């Protein structure tokens, strides 16, 4: 009988500890918005090499052509028939 009482006290203590842990945000299942998945981004193709990348990571030229890097923008400006 005393073992059941001890197990009951331990179970209650664990329950209280887990509840406090969730309230204070140190739980592994956090609802922090910074850890939530971000919205999908629009993917575009590099005009020079054909690499697909998020539009926010591109480099544009004066005509609005999108490139994966400044180097590819520069190379495309030197040789417009490169692709």
mmCIF file as gemmi writes it, N, C-alpha and C atoms, coordinates in Angstrom:
data_model
loop_
_atom_site.group_PDB
_atom_site.id
_atom_site.type_symbol
_atom_site.label_atom_id
_atom_site.label_alt_id
_atom_site.label_comp_id
_atom_site.label_asym_id
_atom_site.label_entity_id
_atom_site.label_seq_id
_atom_site.pdbx_PDB_ins_code
_atom_site.Cartn_x
_atom_site.Cartn_y
_atom_site.Cartn_z
_atom_site.occupancy
_atom_site.B_iso_or_equiv
_atom_site.pdbx_formal_charge
_atom_site.auth_seq_id
_atom_site.auth_asym_id
_atom_site.pdbx_PDB_model_num
ATOM 1 N N . UNK Axp A 1 ? 0.812 -1.191 0 1 0 ? 1 A 1
ATOM 2 C CA . UNK Axp A 1 ? 0 0 0 1 0 ? 1 A 1
ATOM 3 C C . UNK Axp A 1 ? 0.858 1.259 0 1 0 ? 1 A 1
ATOM 4 N N . UNK Axp A 2 ? 1.942 1.248 0.786 1 0 ? 2 A 1
ATOM 5 C CA . UNK Axp A 2 ? 2.781 2.449 0.816 1 0 ? 2 A 1
ATOM 6 C C . UNK Axp A 2 ? 3.48 2.67 -0.524 1 0 ? 2 A 1
ATOM 7 N N . UNK Axp A 3 ? 3.751 1.6 -1.271 1 0 ? 3 A 1
ATOM 8 C CA . UNK Axp A 3 ? 4.388 1.749 -2.593 1 0 ? 3 A 1
ATOM 9 C C . UNK Axp A 3 ? 3.438 2.438 -3.574 1 0 ? 3 A 1
ATOM 10 N N . UNK Axp A 4 ? 2.148 2.117 -3.48 1 0 ? 4 A 1
ATOM 11 C CA . UNK Axp A 4 ? 1.166 2.773 -4.336 1 0 ? 4 A 1
ATOM 12 C C . UNK Axp A 4 ? 1.068 4.261 -4.01 1 0 ? 4 A 1
ATOM 13 N N . UNK Axp A 5 ? 1.152 4.6 -2.736 1 0 ? 5 A 1
ATOM 14 C CA . UNK Axp A 5 ? 1.115 5.991 -2.314 1 0 ? 5 A 1
ATOM 15 C C . UNK Axp A 5 ? 2.349 6.741 -2.823 1 0 ? 5 A 1
ATOM 16 N N . UNK Axp A 6 ? 3.502 6.115 -2.721 1 0 ? 6 A 1
ATOM 17 C CA . UNK Axp A 6 ? 4.743 6.734 -3.222 1 0 ? 6 A 1
ATOM 18 C C . UNK Axp A 6 ? 4.651 6.93 -4.734 1 0 ? 6 A 1
ATOM 19 N N . UNK Axp A 7 ? 4.152 5.922 -5.46 1 0 ? 7 A 1
ATOM 20 C CA . UNK Axp A 7 ? 4.022 6.037 -6.91 1 0 ? 7 A 1
ATOM 21 C C . UNK Axp A 7 ? 3.042 7.145 -7.284 1 0 ? 7 A 1
ATOM 22 N N . UNK Axp A 8 ? 1.963 7.31 -6.51 1 0 ? 8 A 1
ATOM 23 C CA . UNK Axp A 8 ? 0.996 8.361 -6.757 1 0 ? 8 A 1
ATOM 24 C C . UNK Axp A 8 ? 1.637 9.738 -6.571 1 0 ? 8 A 1
ATOM 25 N N . UNK Axp A 9 ? 2.401 9.912 -5.512 1 0 ? 9 A 1
ATOM 26 C CA . UNK Axp A 9 ? 3.078 11.187 -5.246 1 0 ? 9 A 1
ATOM 27 C C . UNK Axp A 9 ? 4.087 11.494 -6.363 1 0 ? 9 A 1
ATOM 28 N N . UNK Axp A 10 ? 4.838 10.488 -6.795 1 0 ? 10 A 1
ATOM 29 C CA . UNK Axp A 10 ? 5.816 10.685 -7.874 1 0 ? 10 A 1
ATOM 30 C C . UNK Axp A 10 ? 5.109 11.048 -9.175 1 0 ? 10 A 1
ATOM 31 N N . UNK Axp A 11 ? 4.001 10.378 -9.489 1 0 ? 11 A 1
ATOM 32 C CA . UNK Axp A 11 ? 3.257 10.67 -10.708 1 0 ? 11 A 1
ATOM 33 C C . UNK Axp A 11 ? 2.708 12.098 -10.686 1 0 ? 11 A 1
ATOM 34 N N . UNK Axp A 12 ? 2.2 12.525 -9.559 1 0 ? 12 A 1
ATOM 35 C CA . UNK Axp A 12 ? 1.694 13.899 -9.439 1 0 ? 12 A 1
ATOM 36 C C . UNK Axp A 12 ? 2.833 14.901 -9.595 1 0 ? 12 A 1
ATOM 37 N N . UNK Axp A 13 ? 3.969 14.613 -8.969 1 0 ? 13 A 1
ATOM 38 C CA . UNK Axp A 13 ? 5.118 15.512 -9.083 1 0 ? 13 A 1
ATOM 39 C C . UNK Axp A 13 ? 5.588 15.617 -10.53 1 0 ? 13 A 1
ATOM 40 N N . UNK Axp A 14 ? 5.634 14.512 -11.242 1 0 ? 14 A 1
ATOM 41 C CA . UNK Axp A 14 ? 6.045 14.543 -12.651 1 0 ? 14 A 1
ATOM 42 C C . UNK Axp A 14 ? 5.043 15.345 -13.477 1 0 ? 14 A 1
ATOM 43 N N . UNK Axp A 15 ? 3.764 15.156 -13.214 1 0 ? 15 A 1
ATOM 44 C CA . UNK Axp A 15 ? 2.74 15.905 -13.932 1 0 ? 15 A 1
ATOM 45 C C . UNK Axp A 15 ? 2.865 17.405 -13.709 1 0 ? 15 A 1
ATOM 46 N N . UNK Axp A 16 ? 3.091 17.82 -12.481 1 0 ? 16 A 1
ATOM 47 C CA . UNK Axp A 16 ? 3.267 19.24 -12.176 1 0 ? 16 A 1
ATOM 48 C C . UNK Axp A 16 ? 4.525 19.783 -12.838 1 0 ? 16 A 1
ATOM 49 N N . UNK Axp A 17 ? 5.608 19.01 -12.786 1 0 ? 17 A 1
ATOM 50 C CA . UNK Axp A 17 ? 6.868 19.438 -13.402 1 0 ? 17 A 1
ATOM 51 C C . UNK Axp A 17 ? 6.711 19.623 -14.906 1 0 ? 17 A 1
ATOM 52 N N . UNK Axp A 18 ? 6.032 18.678 -15.576 1 0 ? 18 A 1
ATOM 53 C CA . UNK Axp A 18 ? 5.839 18.773 -17.024 1 0 ? 18 A 1
ATOM 54 C C . UNK Axp A 18 ? 4.951 19.958 -17.38 1 0 ? 18 A 1
ATOM 55 N N . UNK Axp A 19 ? 3.931 20.224 -16.573 1 0 ? 19 A 1
ATOM 56 C CA . UNK Axp A 19 ? 3.042 21.347 -16.84 1 0 ? 19 A 1
ATOM 57 C C . UNK Axp A 19 ? 3.789 22.668 -16.699 1 0 ? 19 A 1
ATOM 58 N N . UNK Axp A 20 ? 4.604 22.808 -15.666 1 0 ? 20 A 1
ATOM 59 C CA . UNK Axp A 20 ? 5.399 24.027 -15.483 1 0 ? 20 A 1
ATOM 60 C C . UNK Axp A 20 ? 6.392 24.205 -16.628 1 0 ? 20 A 1
ATOM 61 N N . UNK Axp A 21 ? 6.958 23.107 -17.081 1 0 ? 21 A 1
ATOM 62 C CA . UNK Axp A 21 ? 7.932 23.152 -18.17 1 0 ? 21 A 1
ATOM 63 C C . UNK Axp A 21 ? 7.283 23.67 -19.449 1 0 ? 21 A 1
ATOM 64 N N . UNK Axp A 22 ? 6.062 23.25 -19.739 1 0 ? 22 A 1
ATOM 65 C CA . UNK Axp A 22 ? 5.352 23.716 -20.919 1 0 ? 22 A 1
ATOM 66 C C . UNK Axp A 22 ? 4.987 25.183 -20.806 1 0 ? 22 A 1
ATOM 67 N N . UNK Axp A 23 ? 4.583 25.622 -19.622 1 0 ? 23 A 1
ATOM 68 C CA . UNK Axp A 23 ? 4.171 27.006 -19.414 1 0 ? 23 A 1
ATOM 69 C C . UNK Axp A 23 ? 5.35 27.954 -19.602 1 0 ? 23 A 1
ATOM 70 N N . UNK Axp A 24 ? 6.521 27.576 -19.136 1 0 ? 24 A 1
ATOM 71 C CA . UNK Axp A 24 ? 7.685 28.45 -19.208 1 0 ? 24 A 1
ATOM 72 C C . UNK Axp A 24 ? 8.395 28.387 -20.556 1 0 ? 24 A 1
ATOM 73 N N . UNK Axp A 25 ? 7.916 27.594 -21.497 1 0 ? 25 A 1
ATOM 74 C CA . UNK Axp A 25 ? 8.45 27.592 -22.848 1 0 ? 25 A 1
ATOM 75 C C . UNK Axp A 25 ? 9.706 26.786 -23.053 1 0 ? 25 A 1
ATOM 76 N N . UNK Axp A 26 ? 10.123 25.971 -22.105 1 0 ? 26 A 1
ATOM 77 C CA . UNK Axp A 26 ? 11.329 25.179 -22.303 1 0 ? 26 A 1
ATOM 78 C C . UNK Axp A 26 ? 11.018 23.784 -22.823 1 0 ? 26 A 1
ATOM 79 N N . UNK Axp A 27 ? 9.783 23.583 -23.245 1 0 ? 27 A 1
ATOM 80 C CA . UNK Axp A 27 ? 9.397 22.289 -23.79 1 0 ? 27 A 1
ATOM 81 C C . UNK Axp A 27 ? 9.923 22.145 -25.212 1 0 ? 27 A 1
ATOM 82 N N . UNK Axp A 28 ? 10.132 20.917 -25.641 1 0 ? 28 A 1
ATOM 83 C CA . UNK Axp A 28 ? 10.623 20.699 -26.995 1 0 ? 28 A 1
ATOM 84 C C . UNK Axp A 28 ? 9.55 20.939 -28.028 1 0 ? 28 A 1
ATOM 85 N N . UNK Axp A 29 ? 8.279 20.972 -27.645 1 0 ? 29 A 1
ATOM 86 C CA . UNK Axp A 29 ? 7.2 21.256 -28.579 1 0 ? 29 A 1
ATOM 87 C C . UNK Axp A 29 ? 6.767 22.703 -28.419 1 0 ? 29 A 1
ATOM 88 N N . UNK Axp A 30 ? 7.676 23.593 -28.651 1 0 ? 30 A 1
ATOM 89 C CA . UNK Axp A 30 ? 7.422 25.015 -28.497 1 0 ? 30 A 1
ATOM 90 C C . UNK Axp A 30 ? 6.528 25.524 -29.617 1 0 ? 30 A 1
ATOM 91 N N . UNK Axp A 31 ? 5.678 26.495 -29.306 1 0 ? 31 A 1
ATOM 92 C CA . UNK Axp A 31 ? 4.838 27.12 -30.317 1 0 ? 31 A 1
ATOM 93 C C . UNK Axp A 31 ? 5.399 28.481 -30.701 1 0 ? 31 A 1
ATOM 94 N N . UNK Axp A 32 ? 6.685 28.652 -30.56 1 0 ? 32 A 1
ATOM 95 C CA . UNK Axp A 32 ? 7.355 29.897 -30.905 1 0 ? 32 A 1
ATOM 96 C C . UNK Axp A 32 ? 7.23 30.14 -32.403 1 0 ? 32 A 1
ATOM 97 N N . UNK Axp A 33 ? 6.744 31.319 -32.84 1 0 ? 33 A 1
ATOM 98 C CA . UNK Axp A 33 ? 6.575 31.559 -34.264 1 0 ? 33 A 1
ATOM 99 C C . UNK Axp A 33 ? 7.883 31.522 -35.062 1 0 ? 33 A 1
ATOM 100 N N . UNK Axp A 34 ? 9.013 31.795 -34.418 1 0 ? 34 A 1
ATOM 101 C CA . UNK Axp A 34 ? 10.273 31.778 -35.15 1 0 ? 34 A 1
ATOM 102 C C . UNK Axp A 34 ? 10.689 30.362 -35.523 1 0 ? 34 A 1
ATOM 103 N N . UNK Axp A 35 ? 10.161 29.341 -34.831 1 0 ? 35 A 1
ATOM 104 C CA . UNK Axp A 35 ? 10.493 27.971 -35.172 1 0 ? 35 A 1
ATOM 105 C C . UNK Axp A 35 ? 9.464 27.353 -36.113 1 0 ? 35 A 1
ATOM 106 N N . UNK Axp A 36 ? 8.383 28.071 -36.394 1 0 ? 36 A 1
ATOM 107 C CA . UNK Axp A 36 ? 7.372 27.555 -37.301 1 0 ? 36 A 1
ATOM 108 C C . UNK Axp A 36 ? 7.9 27.585 -38.73 1 0 ? 36 A 1
ATOM 109 N N . UNK Axp A 37 ? 7.333 26.749 -39.579 1 0 ? 37 A 1
ATOM 110 C CA . UNK Axp A 37 ? 7.74 26.722 -40.976 1 0 ? 37 A 1
ATOM 111 C C . UNK Axp A 37 ? 7.342 28.026 -41.649 1 0 ? 37 A 1
ATOM 112 N N . UNK Axp A 38 ? 8.231 28.518 -42.49 1 0 ? 38 A 1
ATOM 113 C CA . UNK Axp A 38 ? 7.926 29.745 -43.212 1 0 ? 38 A 1
ATOM 114 C C . UNK Axp A 38 ? 7.067 29.432 -44.432 1 0 ? 38 A 1
ATOM 115 N N . UNK Axp A 39 ? 6.458 30.448 -44.992 1 0 ? 39 A 1
ATOM 116 C CA . UNK Axp A 39 ? 5.625 30.272 -46.171 1 0 ? 39 A 1
ATOM 117 C C . UNK Axp A 39 ? 6.505 29.951 -47.371 1 0 ? 39 A 1
ATOM 118 N N . UNK Axp A 40 ? 5.983 29.207 -48.339 1 0 ? 40 A 1
ATOM 119 C CA . UNK Axp A 40 ? 6.764 28.88 -49.536 1 0 ? 40 A 1
ATOM 120 C C . UNK Axp A 40 ? 7.157 30.143 -50.296 1 0 ? 40 A 1
ATOM 121 N N . UNK Axp A 41 ? 8.335 30.103 -50.882 1 0 ? 41 A 1
ATOM 122 C CA . UNK Axp A 41 ? 8.833 31.234 -51.649 1 0 ? 41 A 1
ATOM 123 C C . UNK Axp A 41 ? 8.738 30.933 -53.14 1 0 ? 41 A 1
ATOM 124 N N . UNK Axp A 42 ? 8.645 31.975 -53.921 1 0 ? 42 A 1
ATOM 125 C CA . UNK Axp A 42 ? 8.596 31.828 -55.365 1 0 ? 42 A 1
ATOM 126 C C . UNK Axp A 42 ? 9.992 31.466 -55.877 1 0 ? 42 A 1
ATOM 127 N N . UNK Axp A 43 ? 10.064 30.404 -56.683 1 0 ? 43 A 1
ATOM 128 C CA . UNK Axp A 43 ? 11.337 29.952 -57.238 1 0 ? 43 A 1
ATOM 129 C C . UNK Axp A 43 ? 11.479 30.483 -58.664 1 0 ? 43 A 1
ATOM 130 N N . UNK Axp A 44 ? 12.696 30.924 -59.014 1 0 ? 44 A 1
ATOM 131 C CA . UNK Axp A 44 ? 12.99 31.426 -60.358 1 0 ? 44 A 1
ATOM 132 C C . UNK Axp A 44 ? 14.251 30.752 -60.873 1 0 ? 44 A 1
ATOM 133 N N . UNK Axp A 45 ? 14.494 30.899 -62.149 1 0 ? 45 A 1
ATOM 134 C CA . UNK Axp A 45 ? 15.642 30.275 -62.797 1 0 ? 45 A 1
ATOM 135 C C . UNK Axp A 45 ? 16.683 31.334 -63.129 1 0 ? 45 A 1
ATOM 136 N N . UNK Axp A 46 ? 17.94 31.031 -62.856 1 0 ? 46 A 1
ATOM 137 C CA . UNK Axp A 46 ? 19.045 31.925 -63.208 1 0 ? 46 A 1
ATOM 138 C C . UNK Axp A 46 ? 19.123 31.995 -64.736 1 0 ? 46 A 1
ATOM 139 N N . UNK Axp A 47 ? 19.186 33.195 -65.271 1 0 ? 47 A 1
ATOM 140 C CA . UNK Axp A 47 ? 19.234 33.39 -66.715 1 0 ? 47 A 1
ATOM 141 C C . UNK Axp A 47 ? 20.516 32.829 -67.308 1 0 ? 47 A 1
ATOM 142 N N . UNK Axp A 48 ? 21.593 32.817 -66.542 1 0 ? 48 A 1
ATOM 143 C CA . UNK Axp A 48 ? 22.89 32.387 -67.064 1 0 ? 48 A 1
ATOM 144 C C . UNK Axp A 48 ? 23.088 30.874 -66.997 1 0 ? 48 A 1
ATOM 145 N N . UNK Axp A 49 ? 22.851 30.271 -65.844 1 0 ? 49 A 1
ATOM 146 C CA . UNK Axp A 49 ? 23.186 28.846 -65.669 1 0 ? 49 A 1
ATOM 147 C C . UNK Axp A 49 ? 21.974 27.93 -65.524 1 0 ? 49 A 1
ATOM 148 N N . UNK Axp A 50 ? 20.794 28.482 -65.304 1 0 ? 50 A 1
ATOM 149 C CA . UNK Axp A 50 ? 19.599 27.663 -65.182 1 0 ? 50 A 1
ATOM 150 C C . UNK Axp A 50 ? 19.312 27.151 -63.782 1 0 ? 50 A 1
ATOM 151 N N . UNK Axp A 51 ? 20.087 27.548 -62.806 1 0 ? 51 A 1
ATOM 152 C CA . UNK Axp A 51 ? 19.868 27.118 -61.421 1 0 ? 51 A 1
ATOM 153 C C . UNK Axp A 51 ? 18.565 27.703 -60.902 1 0 ? 51 A 1
ATOM 154 N N . UNK Axp A 52 ? 17.772 26.898 -60.222 1 0 ? 52 A 1
ATOM 155 C CA . UNK Axp A 52 ? 16.542 27.38 -59.602 1 0 ? 52 A 1
ATOM 156 C C . UNK Axp A 52 ? 16.837 27.771 -58.16 1 0 ? 52 A 1
ATOM 157 N N . UNK Axp A 53 ? 16.364 28.961 -57.773 1 0 ? 53 A 1
ATOM 158 C CA . UNK Axp A 53 ? 16.589 29.46 -56.423 1 0 ? 53 A 1
ATOM 159 C C . UNK Axp A 53 ? 15.448 30.381 -56.026 1 0 ? 53 A 1
ATOM 160 N N . UNK Axp A 54 ? 15.282 30.652 -54.721 1 0 ? 54 A 1
ATOM 161 C CA . UNK Axp A 54 ? 14.225 31.573 -54.289 1 0 ? 54 A 1
ATOM 162 C C . UNK Axp A 54 ? 14.442 32.962 -54.879 1 0 ? 54 A 1
ATOM 163 N N . UNK Axp A 55 ? 13.359 33.6 -55.269 1 0 ? 55 A 1
ATOM 164 C CA . UNK Axp A 55 ? 13.458 34.916 -55.897 1 0 ? 55 A 1
ATOM 165 C C . UNK Axp A 55 ? 14.115 35.934 -54.974 1 0 ? 55 A 1
ATOM 166 N N . UNK Axp A 56 ? 13.987 35.755 -53.673 1 0 ? 56 A 1
ATOM 167 C CA . UNK Axp A 56 ? 14.59 36.702 -52.731 1 0 ? 56 A 1
ATOM 168 C C . UNK Axp A 56 ? 16.119 36.612 -52.717 1 0 ? 56 A 1
ATOM 169 N N . UNK Axp A 57 ? 16.696 35.525 -53.246 1 0 ? 57 A 1
ATOM 170 C CA . UNK Axp A 57 ? 18.148 35.344 -53.254 1 0 ? 57 A 1
ATOM 171 C C . UNK Axp A 57 ? 18.783 35.707 -54.589 1 0 ? 57 A 1
ATOM 172 N N . UNK Axp A 58 ? 18.034 36.277 -55.515 1 0 ? 58 A 1
ATOM 173 C CA . UNK Axp A 58 ? 18.563 36.555 -56.849 1 0 ? 58 A 1
ATOM 174 C C . UNK Axp A 58 ? 19.208 37.925 -56.938 1 0 ? 58 A 1
ATOM 175 N N . UNK Axp A 59 ? 19.966 38.092 -58.018 1 0 ? 59 A 1
ATOM 176 C CA . UNK Axp A 59 ? 20.588 39.37 -58.356 1 0 ? 59 A 1
ATOM 177 C C . UNK Axp A 59 ? 20.029 39.755 -59.719 1 0 ? 59 A 1
ATOM 178 N N . UNK Axp A 60 ? 19.456 40.947 -59.835 1 0 ? 60 A 1
ATOM 179 C CA . UNK Axp A 60 ? 18.833 41.38 -61.086 1 0 ? 60 A 1
ATOM 180 C C . UNK Axp A 60 ? 19.722 42.377 -61.806 1 0 ? 60 A 1
ATOM 181 N N . UNK Axp A 61 ? 19.595 42.404 -63.143 1 0 ? 61 A 1
ATOM 182 C CA . UNK Axp A 61 ? 20.311 43.411 -63.926 1 0 ? 61 A 1
ATOM 183 C C . UNK Axp A 61 ? 19.338 44.53 -64.289 1 0 ? 61 A 1
ATOM 184 N N . UNK Axp A 62 ? 19.79 45.485 -65.101 1 0 ? 62 A 1
ATOM 185 C CA . UNK Axp A 62 ? 18.97 46.642 -65.449 1 0 ? 62 A 1
ATOM 186 C C . UNK Axp A 62 ? 17.725 46.251 -66.247 1 0 ? 62 A 1
ATOM 187 N N . UNK Axp A 63 ? 17.789 45.159 -67.009 1 0 ? 63 A 1
ATOM 188 C CA . UNK Axp A 63 ? 16.645 44.721 -67.811 1 0 ? 63 A 1
ATOM 189 C C . UNK Axp A 63 ? 15.674 43.843 -67.021 1 0 ? 63 A 1
ATOM 190 N N . UNK Axp A 64 ? 15.989 43.524 -65.789 1 0 ? 64 A 1
ATOM 191 C CA . UNK Axp A 64 ? 15.125 42.708 -64.964 1 0 ? 64 A 1
ATOM 192 C C . UNK Axp A 64 ? 15.43 41.221 -65.04 1 0 ? 64 A 1
ATOM 193 N N . UNK Axp A 65 ? 16.496 40.829 -65.735 1 0 ? 65 A 1
ATOM 194 C CA . UNK Axp A 65 ? 16.896 39.427 -65.789 1 0 ? 65 A 1
ATOM 195 C C . UNK Axp A 65 ? 17.429 39.022 -64.419 1 0 ? 65 A 1
ATOM 196 N N . UNK Axp A 66 ? 17.118 37.801 -63.979 1 0 ? 66 A 1
ATOM 197 C CA . UNK Axp A 66 ? 17.511 37.343 -62.653 1 0 ? 66 A 1
ATOM 198 C C . UNK Axp A 66 ? 18.664 36.358 -62.75 1 0 ? 66 A 1
ATOM 199 N N . UNK Axp A 67 ? 19.63 36.494 -61.832 1 0 ? 67 A 1
ATOM 200 C CA . UNK Axp A 67 ? 20.827 35.648 -61.801 1 0 ? 67 A 1
ATOM 201 C C . UNK Axp A 67 ? 21.042 35.131 -60.388 1 0 ? 67 A 1
ATOM 202 N N . UNK Axp A 68 ? 21.758 33.999 -60.297 1 0 ? 68 A 1
ATOM 203 C CA . UNK Axp A 68 ? 22.01 33.401 -58.982 1 0 ? 68 A 1
ATOM 204 C C . UNK Axp A 68 ? 23.16 34.095 -58.255 1 0 ? 68 A 1
ATOM 205 N N . UNK Axp A 69 ? 23.993 34.837 -58.977 1 0 ? 69 A 1
ATOM 206 C CA . UNK Axp A 69 ? 25.106 35.539 -58.329 1 0 ? 69 A 1
ATOM 207 C C . UNK Axp A 69 ? 25.502 36.753 -59.168 1 0 ? 69 A 1
ATOM 208 N N . UNK Axp A 70 ? 26.239 37.647 -58.551 1 0 ? 70 A 1
ATOM 209 C CA . UNK Axp A 70 ? 26.728 38.826 -59.269 1 0 ? 70 A 1
ATOM 210 C C . UNK Axp A 70 ? 27.716 38.419 -60.36 1 0 ? 70 A 1
ATOM 211 N N . UNK Axp A 71 ? 28.453 37.344 -60.129 1 0 ? 71 A 1
ATOM 212 C CA . UNK Axp A 71 ? 29.409 36.866 -61.128 1 0 ? 71 A 1
ATOM 213 C C . UNK Axp A 71 ? 28.687 36.413 -62.401 1 0 ? 71 A 1
ATOM 214 N N . UNK Axp A 72 ? 27.597 35.701 -62.257 1 0 ? 72 A 1
ATOM 215 C CA . UNK Axp A 72 ? 26.842 35.271 -63.433 1 0 ? 72 A 1
ATOM 216 C C . UNK Axp A 72 ? 26.196 36.456 -64.143 1 0 ? 72 A 1
ATOM 217 N N . UNK Axp A 73 ? 25.773 37.451 -63.4 1 0 ? 73 A 1
ATOM 218 C CA . UNK Axp A 73 ? 25.247 38.676 -64.023 1 0 ? 73 A 1
ATOM 219 C C . UNK Axp A 73 ? 26.336 39.342 -64.835 1 0 ? 73 A 1
ATOM 220 N N . UNK Axp A 74 ? 27.541 39.398 -64.29 1 0 ? 74 A 1
ATOM 221 C CA . UNK Axp A 74 ? 28.68 40.01 -64.981 1 0 ? 74 A 1
ATOM 222 C C . UNK Axp A 74 ? 29.06 39.209 -66.229 1 0 ? 74 A 1
ATOM 223 N N . UNK Axp A 75 ? 29.102 37.884 -66.111 1 0 ? 75 A 1
ATOM 224 C CA . UNK Axp A 75 ? 29.451 37.036 -67.252 1 0 ? 75 A 1
ATOM 225 C C . UNK Axp A 75 ? 28.408 37.139 -68.366 1 0 ? 75 A 1
ATOM 226 N N . UNK Axp A 76 ? 27.125 37.223 -68.001 1 0 ? 76 A 1
ATOM 227 C CA . UNK Axp A 76 ? 26.073 37.344 -68.994 1 0 ? 76 A 1
ATOM 228 C C . UNK Axp A 76 ? 26.151 38.697 -69.708 1 0 ? 76 A 1
ATOM 229 N N . UNK Axp A 77 ? 26.577 39.737 -68.996 1 0 ? 77 A 1
ATOM 230 C CA . UNK Axp A 77 ? 26.718 41.059 -69.614 1 0 ? 77 A 1
ATOM 231 C C . UNK Axp A 77 ? 27.875 41.051 -70.627 1 0 ? 77 A 1
ATOM 232 N N . UNK Axp A 78 ? 28.937 40.274 -70.359 1 0 ? 78 A 1
ATOM 233 C CA . UNK Axp A 78 ? 30.076 40.203 -71.275 1 0 ? 78 A 1
ATOM 234 C C . UNK Axp A 78 ? 29.722 39.394 -72.518 1 0 ? 78 A 1
ATOM 235 N N . UNK Axp A 79 ? 28.954 38.317 -72.386 1 0 ? 79 A 1
ATOM 236 C CA . UNK Axp A 79 ? 28.61 37.442 -73.499 1 0 ? 79 A 1
ATOM 237 C C . UNK Axp A 79 ? 27.11 37.176 -73.473 1 0 ? 79 A 1
ATOM 238 N N . UNK Axp A 80 ? 26.302 38.017 -74.139 1 0 ? 80 A 1
ATOM 239 C CA . UNK Axp A 80 ? 24.847 37.869 -74.091 1 0 ? 80 A 1
ATOM 240 C C . UNK Axp A 80 ? 24.346 36.563 -74.697 1 0 ? 80 A 1
ATOM 241 N N . UNK Axp A 81 ? 25.125 35.898 -75.539 1 0 ? 81 A 1
ATOM 242 C CA . UNK Axp A 81 ? 24.708 34.636 -76.168 1 0 ? 81 A 1
ATOM 243 C C . UNK Axp A 81 ? 25.251 33.433 -75.428 1 0 ? 81 A 1
ATOM 244 N N . UNK Axp A 82 ? 25.548 33.573 -74.16 1 0 ? 82 A 1
ATOM 245 C CA . UNK Axp A 82 ? 26.201 32.513 -73.394 1 0 ? 82 A 1
ATOM 246 C C . UNK Axp A 82 ? 25.289 31.316 -73.154 1 0 ? 82 A 1
ATOM 247 N N . UNK Axp A 83 ? 24.003 31.506 -73.16 1 0 ? 83 A 1
ATOM 248 C CA . UNK Axp A 83 ? 23.113 30.376 -72.867 1 0 ? 83 A 1
ATOM 249 C C . UNK Axp A 83 ? 22.297 30.001 -74.035 1 0 ? 83 A 1
